[in-house]
Amino acid sequence: MSNFNTVSEVNTQGFVNEPVDPRLDLFEAIKLLKIEKNAVILAHYYQDSDIQDIADYIGDSLGLAQEAAKTQADIIVFAGVHFMAETAKLLNPTKKVLMPDFRAGCSLSDSCPPDEFRKFREAHPDHVVISYINCSAAIKAQTDIICTSSNAIKVVESVPKDKPILFAPDKNLGAWVAKKTGRDLLLWDGACMVHEIFSLEKITKLKALHPHALFIAHPECEEPVLKLADYIGSTTGLLKFTKENPATTFIVATESGILHQMEKSSPSKTFIPAPPNNNCACNDCPHMKLNTLEKVYLCLKHELPEVQIDPLLFEDALRPLQRMLEISAKP
């Protein structure tokens, strides 16, 4: 499992506990700290808009991994969830990798406990193991190739057809990839809480209210939702589709943080978040939203909390990531 340092400046909740002067211009203060410390801020599309606006790079899991692999910064502040920060540390063992809030976990990653997964994998020793990047370092260490939603099809197709494949941890992404590739994948029974609670009934009504809108969805959504979609793709794929498609209104079934980039890229278009199965108007990841601009500032100021990886896992967890990056780089 991944290991996090506990130090006196980090409170028991997992972030630096210090009041921030409300008069402080956090954007300017963070910019100065980045220069002073030769630091870079990597942020996922699902972060709050303020964090996206201060980040040096914004992307999905594949883009963030690629950016982490090539950065020349001494310090990486990863505004995302813990498996993403772990990935950055695996790819940068000599660099300091920081997280604004250690509590920023992932329901999908949590749905795949390492000990249970080991038993599942050992029961199918002839299978090539492909794991979605949304998993812990302990799962990566039991994996042959990592994939993201951007490259899952390419990764699966890189495996010879006579080799059986075990796909983990997201059953919805796995089922979609199986359908797209025609491969028979053995799926781990895991899912993302954010993408599983979209309301099919509410989306159907929303489509009726906006008959000219295109409905686009992330492949982590359940199959009944995907069947309604005009386009299915990774977060970056969804963003690109909205830029290039002439439609002016889109209903978007993924975490609502991506709408900020969609609106910035296409200010004349309308983006409607697909509603979840509750009283909320949109679907936010509670883990992603634990990171705030104040925590980014304090994290960089104190260089805490710092991500550490269990040395016994490091090489085994890094290998499938490197394999993914090699496959992604191929034309």
N, C-alpha and C positions, 0 to 999 in steps of 0.2 A: 504494500500500500504506500501511497505518498506520505511524506512526513513533513510537517510544518514546524518551524521553530516557534517556541513560546518565549517571549522576552518581556521585560518589565514594562516597556512602552506600549505593548499591545495588550488591550484588555481581554477579559475572558470571552467576549463576544467575537474576537478575531479581527479587530481593526484598531488603529491608533485612536486613543481617547483623549482628545484635546480640543478645547473650545477654539473656534476660528472667529477672528474679528469680523463682524458682519460688514465692516467698511472696506475690507480687503478686496481688491480686484483679483479674483481667483484666476481668471484667464491670464492676466499679466504675470501674476506670481508663479503660476505653473510654467509659463513660457521661460521665465528667468531661471527657474530651477532646472528646467530641461537643458538649457545652455550651460549652466554651471556644472552640472553633473554628467554631461554627455548622455542624456537619457532620451528614450523614445517611448511614446505612449501608443500602444496597439489597442484598438477597441473593436468589439464586435458590433454588427449592425443593430443588435438588440439593446444596446446601451441607451441611456437617456440622451436626448439631443445635445445637451451641454457637453457631455463627455465626447460624443462624436465630433463636435465642433472643435474641441481642443486636441483631438488625437492627431498623431502624425500619419497613421494609417488606419483605415476602417475597412473591414471586410468580413467574409464568412470564414468558416474554419479552415478551408483549404488556403485561401489567400493569407490568412493570419499565420498559418504554419510556414508558408513560403516566405513571408516577410520576416518572420522570426529567424528563419534559417540564414538570411542574408544580411541582417542588420549589423552595422558597425558600432552601435551604441554600447556603452559600458553597462548601462542599466536599462532594463525593459520593465515598464509599468504595464501590466496586462489588465485592461478593463474588460473583463468578461467573467467566465466562471472557472472553477479550479482546474478542470481537465485541460482547458486552453492554456492556462498559466503553466501547468505541468508540461505540456507539449513544448512551450517556449523554452523551458528549462532543459528539457531533454535535448533540444536542438542547440542549446547554448550553455553547456556545462560550466564554462568559465565566467559567464556573465551573471550579474545579480538580477534576478527576476522577482518583481514585487507584485502583490495584489492589493487593491484598495480594501477589500473585505474578504477574509477567508471563509465567511459563511456562504459566499456565492457558490453554491454547489450546483448539482444538476440531477433532476429526477430520473432522467434516462440513464445516466451513469450509475446512480444509486440502485437502479433496477437490475443491476448485474453484479452481485457480490462475487469477489474473486474466488472464494473457496467453492461456491456452488458452480461457478463457471468452469473451474478446473475439473470437477467431476463430470460435467456435461461434455467437455472437450475430450476427456480421457475415455468416455464411453463411445467416442467416434474418432478413433486414432487415425483413420485413413483420410479424414477430411482436411482440406486446406482451410485455415481459420482466417476469415476476413472480419475485422471489427471496425465499426463506425468510430470515428475519432472521438465521439461523445462518450468516452469511457475513461476509467482511471488508468494510471500507469501500471497498476497491478494486472489489469486486463490486457493492456497493450503488450505486456511482457509474456502473455500466453497466446499471442497472435502472430500470424505469418505476414499479413499485409493489413495496414490501416487504410481506410477510405473516408471520404467525406461525401456529402450529398452531391457535390459538384462532380466528383470523379468516380462514384460508386459503380456505375455501369462500366466504365473503362477498366477499373480494377478487377471486377468480376470477369470481364471478357479477356483479361490478361492470363487467367488461369486456364490451362488446357481443359478441353471439354470432357475428357475422360476422368478428371479429378473431381470428386464430390466436394462441395463447399459448405462450411458451417458459417453462418452470418449472424453477427451479434453487434450491439444489443437491441437494435430497433427493429421490431417485427414489421412495422408499417413500411419503413424504408426498404427493408429486405423483400417484402412482398412486391413492392413496386419495381424494384430492380429485377426480381425474378421474372416478372411479367414483361419487362422491357428487353431482357436478354434471352428469355426462353430457358434459363437455367433452373434446375431444381435445387433450391437453397434450403438447407436445414436451418431454421430460424430459432434464435433465442427469444423468449417471450418477454421482451422489454418494450417500453414506450416512453415518449415525452409527454408530461402532464399538460404542457401548453398546447401541443398539437392534437391531443386526444379529446379535448373538451369543446371543440368547435361544435356548434349546434346546427345539425343538418336542417332542421325545421326553420330556424331563423335565417340561415343562409338562403334557403329556397324562397322565403318571403322577401328577403332583401333583393334577390335577383328579379323577382316579380316587380318590385318597386323601381328597379333600375334596369329595364329590359335591354338597354344598349351597353350596359357595363360588362366587361370581361371578368370572369371569376378565375383567379390564379391562386395556386396552392403549393405549399411545400410538401415533398413526398413523405414527411413524417406524419402527415394527417392520415386518418383512417380511410379505408377504401371507399365507403359511401360518399365521403366528402370529395375524394379525388375523382370519383366518377362524374361529378358536376363540373369539374374544372375545365376551363378553356386552355389552360397552360399549367404544367406541373414542373417545378424546378427548384434548385437550391436558392438560397437567399440572394446570392449574386445573380443567378439566372432570372429570378423574378424581377430584380431591379433592372437588368438589361432588357428584359421583355417589355417593361413599361416605358422604357426610353424609346425603343425602336418600333413598337406597335402604334399604329395611327389612332387607336381607340383613345377616348378622352376620359373615360371613367373605369376604374378597376376596383373590384372587391378582392381584398387581399387576405388569404388564410395562412398567416404565419404570425410570429410575435410582432407586436405593433411598432416596435422600435424602428423597423425598416422603413416605415412610412416617412420618416424624417428625410432620409436620403432620396426617396422617390419624389417627395415634394420639392426638394432642392434641385433635383435633376430635371423635373418636368413641372415647373410651377403653374403651367396653364391647365394641368390635368387634375382630376379629382380622384382621391384614393380613400376608399371606405374600408375600415378594418372589419373582417368577418367576426361576427359575434360568438362568444362562447356560451356554454350551457349554464349561465348564471345571470345575474342582473347587471353585469358590467357591459359597457359598450364595446370594449375591445379586449384583446387577450394579451396580457403582460406576463412575462416570466418573473416571478417574485425573486428568484435568485439573481438574475441579471440586474434587477432594479435595486439590489442592495448597494451597489456601487453608486457613489455620488461624487459630484465635483469636489466637495470638501474632503472626502476620503482620498481622492486622487492627489489632492494637494498635500495632505498630511502624510500619505504613503511616500510620496517623493521627497518631502522635507526630511523625514526621519529614516528613509530607506527601509521601511518596515510596513507590513509583514513581508518576510522573504520566503519564497518557495524553495523547498528542498525535496529531493527525490531520494528514496532509499537506494543506497549504492548497490545493493544486491539485485535491484530491479533494473538499474540504469541501462546496461547494454542490451538486455533482452527487450526492453520497452522502446529503445531508440531504433533498433533494427527494422521493425515493421513500418515505422514512420519514414525512415530513409527509403525503404522499398516503395512506399506510396509516392514520395517526391520524385523518385526515378521514373516510375510509371507515368506520373502526371506530366513530366517534362518531355515525354516522347510524343511525336506528332500523331 
